[in-house]
Amino acid sequence: MEWQKTADAVVIGGGMMGTCTAYHLAKLGMKNVVLVEKKTVASGATGRCGAAFRAQWGSRLNIEMGKRCIDKFEHMQEETGMDIGLYQNGYLMIGYTEKEVEIFRESVALQNSMGVPSRMIDHDEARAICPGINVDDALGFSYYERDGQADPFLCNIAHQEAAKRLGVKFQKFTEVTGLKVAGGRIKGVVTSRGEIDAPVVVSAAGAWNRHIGDMAGIDFPVVGERHEALITEAVDFDVCPTMLMSFVGDYYIQQRPNGTIIAGCGPNAYTKADHDPEVMGNSWGFLERTAQVLLKVLPRTRNIGITHQWSGMYDLTPDLQPCIGETDEIKGLWLNVSGCRGFMFGAVAGELVAQMIIRGSSDLDISDFHWRRYAQGKKFKDLMVV
Amino acid sequence: MPEEPQNIVVCRCEEVELEEIREWIDKGYDTFDELKRVLRVGMGPCQGRGCRDIILREISRRTGTPIAEIPCGTFRPPVKAIKVKVAAKGGDR
């Protein structure tokens, strides 16, 4: 890809958050958009994620984002011209404590009041939705059938291809090493392959955003945390007909349309490999713990072969919620970080950020996602988080 | 001259044909991992044992990059599939 020294906007990061931002900037009429990516599109968190999306959140803004994301996924093939492996098989949230079930109940009431017809269900219905499931020790469940999954690689690549058609330039294997700032304004980026001058820079580098902030002396409140996942060989399709997820149980299990089963959990449920949490890596402890969860929750998986394990980087923020907006310190420098849900929120967050950059306002007010809330001593509260 | 055979399957796990691979290399997906993400080559149970060399050679031919300079893609554990019930018993017992 030919190098160009100027752009109307530079987007840092080729995951779902960055790629969708670049796509929507171009779609809204910006002529000269460049996306720089340290490796290649979908090589960071998006391509390593659990592949799922949901409207079952516990706060108004997240539920609204979730609803809009479901609409985006349902129309992504038309929007981008590529099959994205959409499969809406619902999310079954499994609660193991009274407190967790109470959070489900309050969240379902809030979701229902906002036009999301999720519902609390009982053990019998949970067993009907996922025959063979062992939920004897669970206390309650919530379920919404329009929640689902899609192929993160294809969603990301579909937006890359659509963005290219609109003239966006993708510079892969290009690492940002510095930001150009003068007079309180962003002036461009310095990269491993040269400089690009631009009046707008969007940092959408997931867990690595903090390093971008450091280049401008700004504290982007993001740290990386490695999470692991595994996938099995392809088996009969109805082994796990819906997404199974529990916050207290600390697991998710789901089956892709090709028959493979993906499962994962948080990093504190097992003995981790002894290395830097910001570096990818695989641990035996994860494999053992997740196999035990599969055996307990879905005993009929016992003879299925686990074929791969991998890891990805969560972009943790102090309240595990998005941090999105223009920095107060440097005009033209934007942060677009999802708080561990970039695949899910990317298409909507990218569009809203593009609207704010181009029009000065967005269809949905997401000012509550601005991270200046931390300086004001506030946190964004939503208990339906991993 | 014999005609080039059609529908050559390169990745047997995911049933990906040579033509598709060439098409995406020409779109700029010129590393193994990029092709893996868009076509699923190497994502099946064999982990690319069958297709990786063929694909790297094809990338080299179409881009003119020496094969040694093309990133060969990630290898992931386990080397061979492990049954859930076996993994659940733990590694050191």
Chai-1 contact restraints between the chains, C-beta under 6 A:
chainA,res_idxA,chainB,res_idxB,connection_type,confidence,min_distance_angstrom,max_distance_angstrom,comment,restraint_id
A,T40,B,E34,contact,1.0,0.0,6.0,A-B,restraint_1
A,A42,B,R37,contact,1.0,0.0,6.0,A-B,restraint_2
A,G47,B,R37,contact,1.0,0.0,6.0,A-B,restraint_3
A,F153,B,R37,contact,1.0,0.0,6.0,A-B,restraint_4
A,I157,B,V38,contact,1.0,0.0,6.0,A-B,restraint_5
A,E233,B,P45,contact,1.0,0.0,6.0,A-B,restraint_6
A,E233,B,A81,contact,1.0,0.0,6.0,A-B,restraint_7
A,N282,B,P77,contact,1.0,0.0,6.0,A-B,restraint_8
A,W284,B,G91,contact,1.0,0.0,6.0,A-B,restraint_9
A,L287,B,A87,contact,1.0,0.0,6.0,A-B,restraint_10
A,E288,B,A87,contact,1.0,0.0,6.0,A-B,restraint_11
A,E288,B,G90,contact,1.0,0.0,6.0,A-B,restraint_12
A,A291,B,V84,contact,1.0,0.0,6.0,A-B,restraint_13
A,A291,B,A87,contact,1.0,0.0,6.0,A-B,restraint_14
A,A291,B,A88,contact,1.0,0.0,6.0,A-B,restraint_15
A,Q292,B,A88,contact,1.0,0.0,6.0,A-B,restraint_16
A,L294,B,V84,contact,1.0,0.0,6.0,A-B,restraint_17
A,L295,B,V84,contact,1.0,0.0,6.0,A-B,restraint_18
A,L295,B,A88,contact,1.0,0.0,6.0,A-B,restraint_19
A,T301,B,V84,contact,1.0,0.0,6.0,A-B,restraint_20
A,R302,B,V84,contact,1.0,0.0,6.0,A-B,restraint_21
A,R302,B,K85,contact,1.0,0.0,6.0,A-B,restraint_22
A,N303,B,K83,contact,1.0,0.0,6.0,A-B,restraint_23
A,I304,B,V84,contact,1.0,0.0,6.0,A-B,restraint_24
A,G305,B,A81,contact,1.0,0.0,6.0,A-B,restraint_25
A,G305,B,K83,contact,1.0,0.0,6.0,A-B,restraint_26
A,I306,B,I82,contact,1.0,0.0,6.0,A-B,restraint_27
A,I306,B,A87,contact,1.0,0.0,6.0,A-B,restraint_28
A,T307,B,P45,contact,1.0,0.0,6.0,A-B,restraint_29
A,T307,B,A81,contact,1.0,0.0,6.0,A-B,restraint_30
A,H308,B,R76,contact,1.0,0.0,6.0,A-B,restraint_31
A,Q309,B,P77,contact,1.0,0.0,6.0,A-B,restraint_32
A,W310,B,R76,contact,1.0,0.0,6.0,A-B,restraint_33
